[in-house]
Amino acid sequence: MKLPTTIPLPGTSTTPRTYVEDDRALARLAMRGDRRAFDRLVERYLDRTLRICLRLVGNLEDAEDAVQETFTRAYSRLDSFAGKSTFGTWVTSIALRLCADLERARKSRRRHVAGLPATFEIDRDARAPRGANPSLQSEQREAVRDLESALARLPNRLRTALTLRTIEGLDYEEVARMMGTTVRSSRLYVWEARQRLSRELGLDEDDDFRREEGHP
């Protein structure tokens, strides 16, 4: 069994690059006091920001708080948005810093991340197909729980890189911009995250992925 190159989750998507110009125009309007323009930016990137925060902090309440603070900070710092990337890339970098701060605070209190993000709740609570094998369903749910638990134990930088690249489907350049690192580092983070998950879950190393990502 191999760790899949892409972990499919409901509602995941990649931000179209065509948004760059539109984001820049909306940000300029928002800086001039047009709140509706900022609301459009929020609507455009709210779902993705919430998904990422859920993945990183592990529960809906903290994720929603992080998202609210993210967009509050973004609004107050609009003049620092250079428009070289999408607004989503910029706002995600704010969210990542907030989630990292929250993670450090939670570790200091020895709080363990429990439960699955809302994106997994859809699958977990869905009604079983007629004639489905209860034993097989139980095994699948257990596999999902094991994977989610292993993800939660990854260091923040590895979990963040894997979330952005493998789950959100972003390219390495955008992952690097969001994390404030180099493309090479973002590749190494994703590779190391996958290796750790493979070892912890007892999965085969993914040779196809190694070749795709340029690893020996």
Beta strands, then each sheet from edge to edge (+ up, - down):
end
